[in-house]
């Protein structure tokens, strides 16, 4: 029988265990009070009850998964514990799952395995959702819980969170999505946890905004007010303190009107004013909370380079925005920093002088600012800073999950004594003995504030320092977070004493009279469409497909494009290659255009270009094009096509991933059509006239101009490309 080791359960953990053995439970425990160990107790209980079962523990990121994997190994005598991440191949995961008793995984890895039918929930007696507040909308947790609830024989679900949020509807959504029937809440003041809570000293340091900064802010506020005035004239009631969230809501509603086919100048004008207001609002945030360097870097491509979008061009003409930019440029050249930065350096220097072994985490929500802080701290004696950011590469910064894990380990070992982290470091990471956490700016979120604070005082007392610029949004964000946190605990306690789960709909019970198989391109992994197809009872195999997004038979290949991606692919010209490959490789190619947006208002592209492309697809290439409203409708259509092909045409089909070789004629057309301004129709006309590719390349301009629809302008562009010297 499996047992725990190296820790003794606390009374509140045993009480929570008792609840978890009876019902699906959401466990809301303050950071550092052993949520994972509580889950370990539940896992041991389930394995002892169902000896042939296995446990699945899901957590959002690879660093968290690695950390929890190590904790399970340290705290149980179970040997068959496996770590699943994207770094392990699906084939290897399939083999490891057969003998594993406990699997620690990122949700995306399990989701892909379930979609590919290489992982089944039948013998999983417990699934733990770490950071359970993520189980909203289309996050992987939601679909996995639904699949598990419908297929496991002895199911039990546990959700773990330190901060489920301050929105009652969202908390209910989390509970419904995870089939929660009971909530176990503890706060730092509850008698059974109070003795285990480490003391956290919180200090708020208020900083004055320099007069030069206020002058820039005034210009930005004037510009912001002018945009709000335009929106008010259009019927939108907004106050001067309108948030970015509210502005984004207005933008969404305006785009919704456009997608319905409304062609009103006032709506397009309101969209432009809203986009401009959003940009100015961000600039205000930067000047108040971050400083000149961040503001100037943001404004330069908009004002200095005259903007690339309509809203950017409008802002470049705005006298207030011009004035703000000129002043910020002067201060940037003088290397004037936000006073927060100098105060931060003083604090870190003082903390390290008091305790040379101290460990500090600085949180900043902007990657550029975090990088700048790292560069400033490197210059300080005895400070060994390290930037800790997400995987996505932005302006040369970005860390793989392996690099993130290495930084955490080096921080634990003291190689670095100060981490400067964006939001990636807020969630879940257990870094022992963090002495001080510094908020470079408050955040208006109860969840994020709790998570930031939770990086210290986990095992010993800690300190939290919050830098706030007086009379700015810093103060507003701080009080917003405080009030949300109070509201969150109030809601949780109400739910705890009167909690009812809304009945969850079961999965679509699609009658599978015939087995249907669809090959999907691996780039579709993570998209809702694959989950919709699995819910319809279709066997999905994901592979890297040379062409097409879905293959439903040896003769039918389907390219799926959202409306935005369709328009983007016209602009970047990749659509032509996709069409050629689709036509060359499948007897019956098809394009599915998905979405309800107005295709003509997605990007700044002339409507005739879109109409021309639609005509090219259907007439020149002879490829049918079908429009669907959403992924659900697309999945239904794919199923219908697969059923028709596989039941009526061929019951099984072999997938040939090799591209069919192009004929000489097709290669000639491909080469010529790749020239600028030349599509498939003009390519054929040129080859009919000049007979060979060589003759076309060597033809004089006046010879090319004789071809119908080519003309002087297009000929000039072609000749420039042919004659331009290659720049390596």
C-alpha positions in Angstrom: 0.0 0.0 0.0 1.4 3.4 -0.9 2.2 5.8 2.0 3.4 9.3 2.6 6.9 10.1 3.9 9.0 13.1 5.1 6.0 15.1 6.3 3.3 14.9 8.9 -0.2 16.0 7.9 -1.6 19.1 9.6 -5.0 19.1 11.2 -6.6 21.3 8.5 -5.1 19.1 5.7 -6.7 16.0 7.3 -10.0 17.9 7.6 -9.8 18.9 3.9 -8.8 15.3 3.0 -12.0 14.1 4.7 -14.1 16.4 2.4 -12.2 15.4 -0.7 -12.8 11.7 -0.1 -16.6 12.3 -0.3 -17.0 14.9 -3.0 -15.3 16.8 -5.8 -13.8 19.7 -3.9 -12.2 23.1 -4.6 -9.5 23.7 -2.1 -8.7 27.4 -1.5 -5.7 27.7 0.7 -3.3 30.6 1.2 0.0 30.3 -0.5 2.6 28.3 1.4 0.2 26.2 3.4 0.7 23.0 1.5 -2.0 22.6 -1.2 0.2 20.1 -3.0 0.7 18.0 0.1 -3.1 18.1 0.7 -3.4 16.7 -2.9 -0.8 14.0 -2.1 -2.9 12.9 0.9 -6.0 12.6 -1.4 -3.9 10.7 -4.1 -2.7 8.1 -1.5 -6.2 7.6 -0.3 -7.5 7.0 -3.8 -4.7 4.6 -4.7 -5.4 2.6 -1.5 -9.1 2.4 -2.4 -8.5 1.6 -6.1 -5.2 -0.2 -6.2 -5.3 -0.7 -10.0 -5.9 3.0 -10.7 -3.7 5.9 -11.5 -3.6 9.6 -10.4 -3.3 12.5 -12.8 -2.0 15.9 -11.5 -2.3 18.8 -14.0 -0.4 22.1 -13.6 -0.1 25.0 -16.1 3.6 25.1 -16.8 6.7 22.8 -17.1 8.6 24.5 -14.2 5.5 23.9 -12.0 5.2 20.3 -13.2 8.8 19.6 -12.5 8.5 21.1 -9.0 5.4 19.0 -8.2 7.0 15.9 -9.6 9.9 16.3 -7.2 7.5 16.9 -4.3 5.6 13.7 -5.0 8.9 11.7 -5.1 10.0 13.3 -1.9 6.7 12.8 0.0 5.6 9.4 -1.1 7.1 5.9 -1.3 5.6 5.4 -4.8 8.2 4.6 -7.5 6.0 4.8 -10.6 5.8 8.6 -10.9 6.1 10.1 -14.4 6.5 13.7 -15.6 4.7 14.5 -18.9 5.5 17.6 -20.8 5.8 18.6 -24.5 9.5 17.7 -24.3 8.6 14.0 -24.1 7.4 12.6 -27.4 3.7 11.4 -27.6 4.9 7.8 -28.3 7.1 7.8 -25.1 4.2 9.3 -23.1 1.9 6.5 -24.3 4.4 3.8 -23.1 5.1 5.5 -19.7 1.4 5.9 -19.0 0.9 2.1 -19.0 3.0 1.5 -15.9 2.7 4.9 -14.2 0.7 5.2 -10.9 1.0 9.0 -10.7 1.4 11.3 -13.8 2.3 14.9 -13.3 1.6 16.8 -16.6 0.9 20.1 -18.3 -2.7 20.1 -19.5 -1.7 20.6 -23.1 0.3 17.3 -23.2 -2.6 15.3 -21.9 -5.1 17.1 -24.1 -3.1 16.2 -27.2 -2.8 12.6 -26.0 -6.6 12.4 -25.4 -7.3 13.9 -28.8 -4.9 11.4 -30.5 -6.6 8.6 -28.4 -3.2 7.6 -26.8 -4.4 8.4 -23.2 -7.6 7.2 -21.7 -9.3 8.3 -18.4 -10.8 4.9 -17.7 -8.5 3.9 -14.9 -7.8 7.4 -13.5 -9.3 7.6 -10.0 -8.3 11.2 -9.2 -7.5 14.2 -11.3 -6.0 17.3 -9.6 -6.3 20.7 -11.3 -3.6 22.9 -9.9 -4.2 26.7 -10.2 -7.8 25.8 -10.7 -8.9 29.4 -11.2 -7.8 28.9 -14.8 -10.7 26.5 -15.5 -12.7 29.1 -17.4 -13.8 29.5 -21.1 -11.7 27.4 -23.5 -8.7 26.7 -21.2 -7.6 23.0 -21.5 -8.9 22.2 -17.9 -12.5 22.7 -18.9 -12.5 20.2 -21.7 -10.4 17.7 -19.9 -12.7 17.8 -16.8 -15.7 17.2 -19.1 -14.0 14.2 -20.8 -12.8 12.8 -17.5 -16.2 13.1 -15.8 -17.9 11.3 -18.7 -15.4 8.4 -19.0 -13.8 7.5 -15.7 -15.4 4.7 -13.7 -14.3 6.0 -10.3 -13.9 9.7 -10.8 -12.8 12.3 -8.3 -11.8 15.9 -9.0 -9.8 18.2 -6.8 -9.1 21.9 -7.7 -6.3 23.7 -6.0 -6.0 27.5 -5.8 -4.7 30.3 -3.5 -6.9 32.9 -5.2 -10.0 31.9 -7.2 -10.8 35.6 -7.9 -13.3 38.2 -6.8 -16.0 37.6 -9.4 -18.8 35.4 -8.2 -19.8 34.3 -11.7 -16.2 33.3 -12.5 -15.9 31.3 -9.3 -19.1 29.6 -10.2 -17.9 29.0 -13.7 -14.7 27.3 -12.3 -16.8 25.2 -10.0 -19.2 24.1 -12.8 -16.4 23.4 -15.3 -14.7 21.2 -12.8 -17.9 19.5 -11.5 -17.1 20.8 -8.0 -19.7 20.0 -5.3 -17.9 21.3 -2.2 -15.5 24.1 -1.3 -12.9 24.0 1.4 -11.7 27.6 2.2 -9.1 28.7 4.7 -7.8 32.2 5.3 -4.8 33.3 7.2 -7.0 34.1 10.2 -8.7 30.7 10.5 -7.8 29.1 13.8 -6.6 25.8 12.3 -4.1 27.4 10.0 -3.1 30.5 11.9 -0.2 28.9 13.7 1.3 27.8 10.4 1.1 31.2 8.7 4.5 33.0 8.5 4.5 36.6 9.4 4.7 39.0 6.3 5.7 42.5 6.8 4.1 44.8 4.2 5.5 48.2 3.4 4.0 50.7 1.0 6.5 53.3 -0.3 4.9 56.3 -1.9 6.9 58.2 -4.5 6.2 61.6 -6.1 5.8 61.9 -9.8 8.4 64.4 -11.1 7.1 67.7 -12.5 8.5 66.9 -16.0 6.5 63.7 -15.9 3.4 65.5 -14.9 3.8 67.9 -17.9 3.9 64.9 -20.3 1.0 63.3 -18.5 -1.1 66.5 -19.0 -0.6 66.4 -22.7 -1.5 62.7 -22.8 -4.6 63.3 -20.7 -5.7 66.1 -23.0 -5.3 63.8 -26.0 -7.2 61.1 -24.1 -10.1 63.4 -23.2 -10.4 64.5 -26.8 -10.9 60.8 -27.9 -13.4 60.2 -25.1 -15.3 63.3 -26.2 -15.6 61.9 -29.7 -17.0 58.6 -28.3 -19.4 60.5 -26.1 -20.7 62.4 -29.2 -21.3 58.9 -30.7 -23.5 57.9 -27.8 -21.0 56.2 -25.4 -21.2 57.3 -21.8 -17.6 57.3 -20.5 -15.9 59.0 -17.5 -12.3 60.3 -17.4 -11.2 57.2 -15.5 -12.5 54.7 -18.0 -10.4 51.5 -17.9 -8.6 49.6 -20.7 -11.0 46.7 -20.1 -14.0 49.0 -20.7 -12.4 50.4 -23.9 -11.8 46.9 -25.2 -15.4 46.1 -24.5 -16.5 49.1 -26.6 -14.2 48.0 -29.4 -15.6 44.5 -29.3 -19.2 45.8 -29.5 -18.3 48.1 -32.4 -16.6 45.3 -34.3 -19.7 43.2 -33.6 -21.8 45.8 -35.4 -19.4 45.7 -38.4 -19.5 41.9 -38.5 -23.3 42.1 -38.8 -22.9 44.0 -42.0 -23.5 47.5 -40.6 -21.7 50.0 -42.9 -22.0 53.2 -41.0 -19.3 55.9 -41.1 -19.9 56.8 -37.4 -19.1 53.2 -36.3 -15.8 53.2 -38.3 -15.0 56.6 -36.7 -15.8 55.3 -33.2 -13.5 52.2 -33.8 -10.7 54.6 -34.7 -11.3 56.8 -31.7 -11.4 53.8 -29.4 -8.2 52.4 -30.8 -6.5 55.7 -30.3 -7.9 56.0 -26.7 -6.5 52.5 -25.9 -3.1 53.5 -27.1 -3.1 56.8 -25.1 -4.3 54.9 -22.0 -1.3 52.6 -22.3 1.0 55.6 -22.7 -0.5 57.1 -19.5 0.1 53.8 -17.7 3.8 53.9 -18.8 4.5 57.5 -17.8 2.9 57.1 -14.3 4.1 53.6 -13.4 7.2 52.8 -15.5 9.0 56.0 -16.7 10.4 57.8 -19.7 12.4 55.0 -21.2 9.3 52.8 -21.6 7.1 55.7 -22.8 9.6 56.9 -25.4 10.1 53.3 -26.7 6.3 53.0 -27.1 5.6 56.4 -28.7 8.6 56.4 -31.1 7.1 54.0 -33.7 3.7 55.7 -33.4 4.6 59.4 -33.4 8.2 59.4 -34.5 7.6 57.1 -37.4 4.1 58.5 -38.2 2.3 55.3 -37.3 1.5 52.3 -39.4 -2.2 52.0 -38.7 -5.0 54.5 -39.1 -5.2 55.1 -35.4 -1.4 55.5 -35.3 -1.4 58.0 -38.1 -4.2 60.0 -36.4 -2.2 60.1 -33.2 0.9 61.3 -35.1 -1.1 64.3 -36.2 -2.4 65.1 -32.7 -0.7 68.2 -31.2 -1.0 66.9 -27.7 0.6 63.6 -28.6 3.4 65.4 -30.6 4.1 67.5 -27.5 4.2 64.5 -25.2 6.6 62.7 -27.6 8.9 65.7 -27.9 9.2 66.1 -24.1 9.7 62.4 -23.6 12.4 62.3 -26.2 14.3 65.1 -24.4 14.1 63.4 -21.1 15.1 60.1 -22.7 18.2 61.7 -24.2 19.0 63.1 -20.7 18.6 59.6 -19.3 16.0 60.7 -16.8 14.5 57.7 -15.0 11.3 57.2 -13.0 12.2 57.9 -9.3 10.9 54.3 -8.6 14.1 52.9 -10.2 16.5 54.8 -8.0 14.4 53.9 -4.9 14.4 50.3 -5.9 18.1 50.3 -6.2 18.4 51.8 -2.7 16.0 49.2 -1.2 17.9 46.2 -2.8 21.3 47.6 -1.7 20.0 48.0 1.9 18.4 44.5 2.0 21.7 42.9 0.8 23.8 45.0 3.2 21.6 43.8 6.1 21.7 40.2 5.0 24.2 39.1 2.4 22.4 35.8 1.9 19.0 37.5 1.2 16.9 36.5 -1.8 14.8 39.1 -3.5 12.1 38.9 -6.2 11.1 42.1 -8.1 7.8 42.0 -10.0 7.3 44.2 -13.0 4.5 43.5 -15.5 6.3 44.9 -18.5 9.1 42.9 -20.1 11.0 46.0 -21.4 10.9 47.6 -17.9 12.0 44.3 -16.3 15.0 44.1 -18.6 15.9 47.7 -17.9 15.8 47.0 -14.1 18.1 44.0 -14.6 20.6 46.2 -16.5 20.5 48.8 -13.7 20.9 46.3 -10.9 23.9 44.6 -12.6 25.9 47.8 -11.8 25.3 47.4 -8.0 27.9 45.8 -5.8 26.9 42.3 -4.5 23.7 42.2 -6.5 23.5 39.3 -8.9 20.2 39.9 -10.8 18.6 37.7 -13.4 15.6 38.4 -15.7 12.8 35.8 -15.5 10.3 36.0 -18.3 8.1 33.8 -20.5 8.9 31.7 -23.5 7.6 34.1 -26.2 10.5 35.9 -27.8 10.0 39.7 -27.7 12.7 42.1 -28.7 15.4 39.5 -28.1 14.2 38.4 -24.7 12.4 35.1 -24.0 13.3 32.0 -21.9 12.6 28.3 -22.7 11.0 26.3 -19.9 14.3 24.6 -19.4 16.0 27.9 -19.0 13.3 29.0 -16.5 13.9 25.9 -14.4 17.7 26.5 -14.4 17.2 30.1 -13.2 14.9 28.9 -10.4 17.5 26.3 -9.3 20.4 28.9 -9.6 18.3 31.3 -7.4 17.8 28.6 -4.8 21.5 27.9 -4.8 22.4 31.6 -4.4 24.0 32.0 -7.8 21.5 34.8 -8.4 20.2 36.7 -5.3 17.7 38.9 -7.2 15.1 37.8 -9.8 13.3 40.4 -11.9 10.1 38.7 -13.0 7.1 39.4 -15.1 3.8 37.6 -14.4 5.4 34.2 -15.3 6.9 34.2 -11.7 3.6 35.0 -10.0 2.0 31.6 -10.2 2.7 28.7 -8.0 6.5 28.5 -7.9 7.8 27.3 -4.6 11.1 29.1 -4.1 12.2 28.6 -0.5 13.6 31.4 1.6 12.6 34.4 -0.5 13.2 37.1 2.0 11.7 40.1 0.1 9.2 40.5 -2.7 9.0 44.0 -4.3 6.1 45.1 -6.4 7.5 47.7 -8.9 3.8 48.6 -9.4 0.6 47.4 -7.9 -1.7 45.3 -10.1 -5.5 45.7 -10.0 -6.1 42.0 -9.5 -6.7 40.1 -6.3 -5.3 36.8 -7.9 -2.1 38.4 -9.0 -1.5 40.4 -5.8 -2.0 37.3 -3.7 0.3 35.3 -5.9 3.0 37.9 -5.9 2.9 38.2 -2.1 2.9 34.4 -1.9 6.4 34.1 -3.2 7.7 35.1 0.3 6.9 33.9 3.9 6.4 30.4 2.7 8.6 28.8 5.3 10.0 31.7 7.3 8.8 35.3 7.8 9.1 37.6 4.8 8.8 41.1 3.6 6.6 42.7 0.9 7.4 46.2 -0.5 5.0 47.9 -2.8 6.2 50.9 -4.8 3.4 53.4 -5.6 3.5 56.7 -7.4 1.3 59.2 -5.6 -1.9 60.3 -7.2 -1.6 58.0 -10.1 -3.2 54.8 -11.3 -0.7 53.0 -9.0 -2.8 54.0 -6.0 -6.0 53.2 -7.8 -4.7 49.7 -8.8 -3.6 49.0 -5.2 -7.0 49.8 -3.7 -8.8 47.9 -6.5 -6.8 44.8 -5.6 -7.4 45.2 -1.8 -11.1 45.5 -2.3 -11.2 42.6 -4.7 -9.4 40.4 -2.2 -11.9 41.2 0.6 -14.7 40.5 -1.8 -13.1 37.2 -2.8 -13.0 35.8 0.7 -16.5 37.0 1.4 -17.8 35.2 -1.7 -15.9 32.0 -0.9 -17.3 31.9 2.6 -20.8 32.4 1.3 -20.4 29.6 -1.3 -18.9 27.3 1.4 -22.1 27.6 3.5 -24.6 27.5 0.6 -23.0 25.9 -2.4 -25.0 24.4 -5.2 -23.6 23.1 -8.5 -25.5 23.9 -11.6 -26.2 20.7 -13.5 -23.5 20.1 -16.2 -24.5 18.9 -19.6 -22.8 15.6 -20.6 -20.8 15.3 -23.8 -22.6 14.9 -27.0 -23.4 11.2 -27.2 -22.8 10.9 -30.9 -23.8 7.4 -32.0 -20.7 5.9 -33.6 -22.2 3.4 -36.1 -19.1 3.7 -38.2 -15.5 4.6 -37.2 -14.5 7.9 -38.7 -10.8 8.9 -39.0 -9.4 12.4 -39.7 -5.8 13.4 -40.0 -5.1 16.9 -38.6 -2.0 19.0 -39.1 0.0 19.2 -35.8 -0.3 23.0 -35.9 -4.0 22.6 -35.1 -3.1 21.2 -31.6 -4.4 23.5 -28.9 -7.2 24.7 -31.1 -10.9 24.2 -30.2 -11.6 22.4 -33.4 -9.8 19.2 -32.5 -11.7 19.0 -29.2 -15.0 19.5 -31.0 -14.1 16.7 -33.4 -13.2 14.3 -30.5 -16.5 15.2 -28.8 -18.3 14.1 -32.1 -16.7 10.7 -31.7 -14.1 11.0 -34.5 -10.6 9.4 -34.2 -8.0 12.1 -34.6 -4.4 11.6 -35.6 -2.2 14.7 -35.6 0.8 14.7 -37.9 2.9 17.3 -39.7 1.1 17.6 -43.0 2.9 19.1 -45.9 -0.3 20.6 -47.2 -3.9 20.9 -45.9 -5.0 21.2 -42.3 -7.3 18.2 -42.4 -7.3 15.1 -44.6 -10.5 13.0 -44.6 -9.7 10.6 -47.4 -7.0 9.9 -50.0 -8.7 12.4 -52.3 -10.0 15.2 -50.0 -7.7 17.7 -48.3 -9.2 20.6 -46.5 -7.6 24.0 -45.6 -9.3 25.7 -42.7 -8.9 29.4 -42.3 -10.4 31.9 -39.9 -11.5 35.1 -41.6 -8.6 37.0 -40.0 -6.0 34.4 -41.1 -7.5 34.3 -44.6 -7.1 38.1 -45.0 -3.6 38.0 -43.4 -2.6 35.2 -45.8 -3.6 37.4 -48.8 -1.4 40.3 -47.5 1.7 38.1 -46.8 1.0 36.2 -50.0 1.3 32.6 -48.5 -2.2 31.8 -49.7 -1.0 31.3 -53.3 1.4 28.5 -52.2 -1.2 26.9 -50.1 -3.7 26.9 -53.0 -1.1 25.4 -55.4 -0.1 22.7 -53.0 -3.7 21.9 -52.2 -4.6 21.6 -55.9 -1.5 19.6 -56.7 -2.0 17.0 -53.9 -5.7 16.3 -53.8 -8.3 15.3 -56.3 -11.0 17.1 -54.3 -9.5 20.1 -52.4 -11.7 22.3 -50.2 -11.3 25.6 -48.2 -13.3 26.2 -45.1 -13.6 29.9 -44.2 -14.6 30.1 -40.5 -16.1 33.1 -38.6 -18.8 35.7 -38.7 -16.7 38.8 -38.9 -17.0 41.2 -41.8 -14.2 40.0 -44.1 -13.8 43.5 -45.6 -13.1 45.3 -42.3 -10.6 43.0 -40.7 -7.5 44.6 -42.1 -6.7 47.8 -44.1 -6.9 46.0 -47.5 -9.1 47.0 -50.5 -12.2 45.0 -50.9 -11.4 44.3 -54.5 -8.3 42.4 -53.4 -10.4 40.1 -51.3 -13.0 39.7 -54.0 -10.2 39.0 -56.5 -8.8 36.3 -54.3 -12.2 34.7 -53.8 -12.6 34.6 -57.5 -9.1 33.2 -58.0 -9.7 30.4 -55.6 -13.1 29.3 -57.0 -12.6 30.1 -60.7 -8.9 30.0 -61.5 -8.0 27.1 -59.1 -11.5 25.5 -59.1 -11.4 24.9 -55.4 -14.7 25.1 -53.6 -15.0 27.4 -50.6 -17.5 26.9 -47.8 -18.1 29.4 -44.9 -18.9 28.3 -41.4 -19.8 30.4 -38.4 -17.6 28.8 -35.7 -15.4 25.8 -34.8 -18.5 23.8 -33.7 -20.1 24.2 -37.2 -16.7 23.5 -38.9 -16.4 20.2 -36.9 -19.9 19.2 -37.9 -19.0 19.9 -41.6 -15.7 17.9 -41.3 -17.6 15.0 -39.8 -20.2 15.0 -42.6 -17.5 15.1 -45.3 -15.5 12.3 -43.5 -18.6 10.2 -43.2 -19.4 10.6 -46.9 -15.9 9.8 -48.0 -15.1 6.9 -45.6 -18.5 5.2 -45.6 -19.6 5.7 -49.1 -16.3 5.9 -50.9 -13.5 4.2 -49.0 -13.7 2.6 -45.6 -10.0 3.0 -44.9 -7.4 5.1 -46.6 -3.6 5.3 -46.4 -2.2 8.7 -45.7 0.6 9.6 -48.1 2.5 12.5 -46.5 4.8 12.8 -49.5 3.9 15.7 -51.8 3.0 14.6 -55.3 5.8 15.8 -57.7 4.8 18.7 -59.9 4.7 18.1 -63.6 7.0 20.2 -65.9 4.0 22.4 -66.8 3.0 22.9 -63.1 6.6 23.8 -62.2 6.8 26.3 -65.0 3.6 27.9 -63.9 4.8 27.9 -60.3 8.0 29.7 -61.1 6.4 32.4 -63.2 3.4 32.9 -60.8 5.8 33.5 -57.9 7.0 36.7 -59.6 5.4 39.9 -58.1 2.0 40.9 -59.5 1.8 37.5 -61.4 -0.9 35.0 -60.3 -1.8 31.7 -62.0 -3.8 33.3 -64.8 -1.1 35.7 -65.9 1.5 33.0 -65.5 -0.3 30.8 -68.0 -0.8 33.7 -70.4 2.9 34.5 -70.3 4.0 30.9 -70.9 1.6 30.6 -73.8 3.1 33.7 -75.4 6.8 33.2 -74.7 6.9 29.3 -74.5 9.7 29.0 -71.9 10.6 30.4 -68.5 13.9 31.6 -69.9 12.2 33.6 -72.7 10.0 35.4 -70.1 12.9 36.3 -67.9 14.9 37.6 -70.9 12.0 39.4 -72.5 12.2 43.2 -72.9 9.7 45.4 -71.0 7.9 46.4 -74.2 7.4 42.7 -75.1 5.9 42.0 -71.6 3.6 45.0 -71.7 1.8 43.5 -74.7 0.3 40.8 -72.5 -3.2 41.6 -71.5 -3.6 42.9 -67.9 0.2 43.2 -67.4 0.9 46.8 -68.4 3.8 49.2 -67.6 3.4 49.3 -63.9 3.5 45.6 -63.3 6.2 45.1 -65.9 8.4 47.6 -64.1 8.0 45.8 -60.7 8.9 42.4 -62.4 12.0 43.8 -64.0 13.2 45.5 -60.8 13.0 42.1 -59.0 14.7 40.2 -61.9 17.6 42.8 -62.2 18.0 43.7 -58.5 21.3 42.4 -57.1 20.9 39.8 -54.2 21.8 41.2 -50.8 22.9 38.4 -48.5 
